[in-house]
Amino acid sequence: MDNKQRIAYRSSGTVTITCIILLNLWGCGGPTKPDGLPVLYPCKITITQSGKPLDDAIVQLHGVNNSVPWTVNGVTDRSGVAVIKTQTLFFGAPEGEYVVTVTKKIQDKSQLPDSPPKDKQEAEKWYDAKERESLAVHSFVSSEFTSPIKTTLHMTVASNSKQNTEAFDVGLPVDDIVM
């Protein structure tokens, strides 16, 4: 074995050992699924508001009669599509019947200036408001879709479907102060 072959052999051994160590540190399949987590099935939900995609909305699936003890939700992208995950880590949802809620809330920061006022008392109020986050929160989805008790949105996640998909329109935008 010449010098070049020895270096190549040592390098490949070093790479192999490094890979084995990294696999042991990281694991092979991402996060470990919790005990009792059932089989998950791919699930996508498209949300529109008055026919236009609703972005940054939280879409949550609630098992009918509290039949699913896991958190099952997703956040819509610019095209209004939410890829559903369980426990925020695992793609898909357990098989079952769900009611679907949709929320989109924005904190109204327009009440405060971008920087603290020069007046000491006003500056204290500004910092207080920032610290306590005591600003108004606006909901842009009608309350008929934000509560699992009131919602009229339903979905079935089936094991025999390659992709469980659903599309919902949540009607006209609202501006309800919820805080």
N, C-alpha and C positions, 0 to 999 in steps of 0.2 A: 504494500500500500504506500503510495507516494504522499508527499506533504499535502497536496491539493485534495486528495481523496480523504485523508485524515481530517482536514478542516471541514470538508463537506459532511463527513460522517458525524463529527462532533456537533456541527451546527444543526443537522437534522435531529440529533438526539436531544439537543437543548430545546429546539422548537417543540418536539413531542412532549418533553417533560413540562414545559411551560403550558402547553394546551391542557394536559392532564390536571395540572394545578388549578388553572382557571376554570375548567369545567367543575371541579370539586368546589371551588369557591362560589361560582355562579349557579350551579345546578344545571340540569339539562333542559328543563321545560318551562322556565320562567317561574312565577310564583307558585307555591304549593297550594293546591286546592284544599279548602277546609273539609273536615270530616262531614259526611252527610250531604255534600253538595251534589245534586243530581246531574244527570247528563244535560248539557246545554245545547240549544239549537240556534243556528244563526237567525238574527232578527234585525230588521231595519224598519223604521217608521219615518214617513215623510209628513212634516207639519207645514201647512200653509195658513196664512191669515188673509182673508178676503182674496184668496187665489194666489197670493204671492208667498214665496218661501219665507218662513220665519226662522231667522238664525239666532243662535245663542239661547235657545229655549231648552229648559230641562223637561225631558219626557220620562215619566216614571210609570212602570207597570206595577199594579197592585193585584195580587192574587185574589180572585173572588172568594169571599168568606175567609179572608186571611189565610188562604191555602198555601201560600209561598212565603216562608220565613226569611227570604233573602232579599237584599236590596237589588232591584232590577231597574236600570235606567240608562239614559244616554243624553247627550247634548247635541242639538241640531247644528249642522254646519251652514255655510252660506246658501246651500241649495235646499235647506230645510230638512235634511236627512240626519236622523240620529241612528247610529249603530249602537244597539243595545248590549250592555254588559251586565254581568251579575257580580255583585260585591265590588264594582268599579274596576275590576281587574280581569275578569274572565269573559271573553266574547260569547254572546248568546244569552238565552233565557231558558229556564226550565219549562218543560211541557206544561200547558195548562190554560185556564181561562183567566183573563185579566181585564180590569178596568184601567183606563189610561188617563193620566193627568198630564197637563202641559202648563208650565209656568215660565214666565219671563218677567223678571223684576230688574229695575234699574234704580240705583240710588241717585237722587237728585243732588248733584254737587253744585248746581248753578246758584244756590243760595249763598255760597261762600266765595270770597275773592280767591284768586290763585295764590296770593301770598298774604301773610298776616298784616293786619293794619298797623299803622305806626302808634296809634293811641294804645296805651298800656291795657286799659280795661277791655277795649274792643279786641285787642290781640289775645287776651286771656280767653275771651268768649270763643274766638276763632280756634284756638288750640283745644279748648274744651270740646267744641263741636267735632273737631277732627278726631280727638282722642276717643270720645264716646260714640262716634259715628251716629250721632243723633239727628241725622238728616232724613228727610222724607224718602220713603221707598215707594216707587211706583210699579204697579202691576199692569202689564200690557195685554194680558189675556183675560177674557171674561171669567168671573168666578165659577161659572157653570162648568169650566174645564179644569179648574185648579184643585178641586176637592174630590177625593175618591168616592165620597158619598153622593155628590151632585153630578159628576161627569156622566155624559152620555156616550163616551168613547169606549168601545170594547174591542178586544183582540184575543184570538186564540193562537197559541204557539203550539204547533204540532210536530211530532217526531217524524212524520212521514213527508215533511216538506224540506226541500233543499234550502229554501230561503223563505222564512216567514216575513212577509212584508205587508204593510198597511199604510194607508194615507188618510190623513184627517185634516179638515179645515176648521179652524177655531173661530171663524166669524170675524166680525169687525174689531179693529183694535180698540182697546179701552185705555183709560188712564186713571186707575183707581189708586189712591194713596192707601197703602196697607200698613203703615206704621205711624 
